Amino acid sequence: MLVTLKEILQIAEERKIAIGAFNAVSLESLQAIFQAAEEVDVPLIIQFAQCHESLIPLELIGPLMVDFAKKAKGPVCVHLDHGETLEYLQQALEIGFTGIMFDGSTLPYEENLANSAKAVEMAGKYGASVEAELGSMGRRESGAGDGSGEDDDTKIYTDPLQAKDFVSRTGIDALACSFGTTHGIYLTAPKLDFDVVRNVRSQCGNIPVVMHGGSGVSRENFQEAVRAGVRKINYFTYMDKAGGSAASEYIQSIEDGTPVFFTEVSAKAREGMKENVKTAMRVFAMRED
């Protein structure tokens, strides 16, 4: 069932959970994510990030995402992650995405605000919702990089008072905040400041807070973030890694001289991603099963 970002985050708010937002960059990852959501029985946000355009074009994967969402039993939002230009946001809206994110976190404040407000106006014509970002998780917004983040002087934590001004002037539906996470693989444990989340919520009328750079965070910190008011958690890197590990293990298990078939490798990768996503979904939903 296709729903908007605002609608699915209202479900999260009512249940006091976070909804996982998983990036699909192939048919296999798309299948893995939807199968996981059905088996765990949770709402789903399926995403595509502009930085993944080189892996598969939005014009190819986007319609598949929308079709999968419409046929799903539970509520699904199809969301554009890290949209860097208004033109790209427009493309996603025309395909049928029900949520878009304008990422102006590296822009001057007023430019980020103005473009985010334009995104809200654009989305309104399609009945879609908007996420924007304030603050910065560091140099590697695309998800690449070492993930240490310790000495990254480009990391800027979100200012709750600035967030209040930003939210009131843009009319966005969700705000991605920087409170200590980093995109990519973590080499050191992240130091998270959950007071940033609590203060942004209190200043901004309990706006749903989005957690980026979630892969590699501990179960305890994920659930503390949810208790603080995070309602959407982006997750990709460790799902992708789980697929690669499953494929690698399968290839290594084959006896020398036995042919390796791509279809078998891709099936193993899909299963590995699915199991990893199921675990993440249970954590975000505050479940112990």
N, C-alpha and C positions, 0 to 999 in steps of 0.2 A: 504494500500500500504506500503510494508516494505521498509524502507530507513535506511541509516546509521546515527549514531549520528552526524557526521560531516555535512551531508546533511540537517538534520532537524535543526541544529543550524545555518546553513546558512540562512534558512528561517526566523529564529528568528532575526538574524542580519539585514536582509533586512527590516523586519517589525518593528524593534526596540521594540520587545516584549521579554518575556521569555516564554519558553514552560514548562508546568508542567510535572514533572517526578514522576509518582505515582507507589507505590509498590503494587504488587498483591501477596497476600499470600493465596488465595483461589479462587475457581471458582466464588463465589459471588462477591468478590472484583474485579476480572478481568472483569466480566460482567458489574459491576457498572461503572468502569472507561471507558470502551469502549462505553457504552451507553451515558455517559456524554459527551465524546469527539464528538460523532456524533450529539448530540442535540445542543451543543454549537458551533460546526463546527470549531474546532481548531486542529492543529497538536498535536501529543501525543507522549510522551516517557513513555513506560510501563516498569517497573523495577522489579527485584527480588534481594534481598540482601542476602548475604551468611549467615548472622546471623538469617535469617528466615528459614533455612534449617530444623530446628526441627519442624516447623509448617507444611511444605509440601516440599518434596525433589525437587530440581531443575530438576531432570530427569523426574518428573511428570508434574510440572507446566510449565516448559520451552517450551516444544513442543506446548502446548496449547497457550502460549503467542505468539509464532511465527505464528501459524495458524490464530489466531485472527487478527494479524497485516497484514498478507497477504490478508485477506478478507475485511479489513477496506477500506472505501471510501477515507479517507484522509491519509496523510503521518504519519507513525508510526515507531519509533525506538524501538527495543526490547533490553533493556540495563541491564547489570549486575551491581548492586549497591554494593559498599563496598566489592569487591572481596579481600579476605585476602591472598590467595595463588595463585601462577601461575597455579597450577594444576586445581584449581576451575575455573579460567579464561578460561583455555583450554576446560573444560567441557562445559561451556556456548558457546564458539565459535563453538564447534562441534554440538551443538543443533541448531545453526543458529542465535544466538544473533548478532546484528549488531553494538553493542557498549558494551564495557567492562570498568569497573573502577577498577584499582588497588589502594587499600587503604593502603599506606605505611606511613600514617601520624604519626604513633607512632614509626616508625623506625628511626635510624640515617639517616641524610640527604643523604649521599652518597649511602646507601643501598636502600632507597626509590627511589632515582634517577635511580640506576642500574636496579632495578626490574621494574620500570615504563618503562624504555627503552626496557626491554625484552618483556613487555606486548605489546608495540607498534610493535615490530618485529613479535610477535605471531599473533596479530590482522591483520597485513598486509597480511598474508597468506590467510586470509578469507575475505579480503575487508572490515573489520570492523574498527571502530574508538575507540579511547582510551581517557578516563578521568582519571586523577590522582589527588591526594590531597596534598596540602602543607599547613602546619599549623595544628592546632588542635582545635576542638570545645569543648574539655574537656574529662572527664573520660568516658562518656557513648556514645561512637560512635555507639553502636547498636540501640540507640533510646530509651532505658530505662532510668530511672532516674528522678530526680525532676525538671530538666530543669532550675533551678535558675541561675546557672553558675556564680554567683557574686563572690564567693570566691574560684573558681576553679583554682588553680595555674597550672593545666595542660593545660589550654586554651592558645594557642599561636597564635597570629594574623599572617597572611601571610606577609612575607617581600617581597615587590615588586621587589627589586633588586635580591634577591635569586630566586624569581619566574622567572625572566628573564633567569638566568643561567639554571634553571630546565627545562623550556620549550624548550630552544634552544638545550639542550643536550639530551632530551628525544624524542622530536618530537610529543608530545601528541596533541590531538585535542581540549581538554577542561580542565580547571583547577578549581578544587574545592578549594575555598579560605575560610579562617577563618577571618571573620570581625565582629564578635560579636554574632552570632547565636549559639544556643545550641540544641542538639537533645532532643526530648521528650516534656513533658508538661511544659510550662512556668509558674513559680510562680511569677516572677517579669518581668517587661517589659525589653526586651533586649536593650542594648545600642550598636547600630550599627555604624560602622565607614565606611561610603561609600567611603571615600578617598582611603581606601585600594583597593577597587574594581577599582576605576578610575586609580590609580597608577599602579596596576597590568596590566590593559589593555594597558596603555601607554607604559609600559616597555616591554610588551610581544607581540607587534604587534596586539593589539585588539583581543587577544585570548578570546573566549567565557568563561565567568566566571560562575561557578556553585555555587548555594546557597544551602547548606545543613542546616538542622535544621530549616526549614521554617515554620513548623506548629506553629500557635499562633502569628506570626508576623502580625502587623496591615496592613490594605490595603495601607495606606500611605507609610509605610516603604517598603512594597513589591514593590510598584511602583517607589519609589525613588531608590531602588536597580536596577530595570530594567533600569531606566534612567542613572544610573551609569555604566551599562554594563553587568549586570547579564542576561544570556540568557537561563539558565536552573535552575528550582527551584524544589528541591526534597520535596515531600509532602506525609506524611503517617499517622502520629500519630493522627491528628485531624479527618482525614477521618475514621480511625479505631474507634475512639471515637464516631463519628457520627453514625456509624453502631451499636455500642453497645447501644447507647442511644435510637435509634429507636426500637431496639429489646426489650429493657427494658420497654419502654413506652407501646409497644404493649402487653407485658405479663401482665403489671399492669392493663391494660384496660379490661382484660378478667374477667368475673364474676367467683366467687368461684364455683368450681365444674365443670366448663367447661374445657374440655381437651385442652391442649396446644400442637400444632403440630410444629415440627421442621421446616417443609417446610414453614409454614406461618411466623415463626420467622425469618428464613433466608431471605425470600422475603422482609420483613420489613427492615432488616438490609441492604440489597442490595440497597433498595430505599433511605435509609438514607445516605449511602455512596455516592450514585450517586448525590444527591442534594448538598452535601457538596463539592464534586469534581467540580461540575458545577460552583459553586460560586468561587472556587479557580481559575479555568481556566479563568473565565472572568477577574478576578483581574490581573492575570499574562499577559493576552493579552491586558491589558490597556483599557479594555472595561467598560463602565458604565451601560450596560443593565443588 
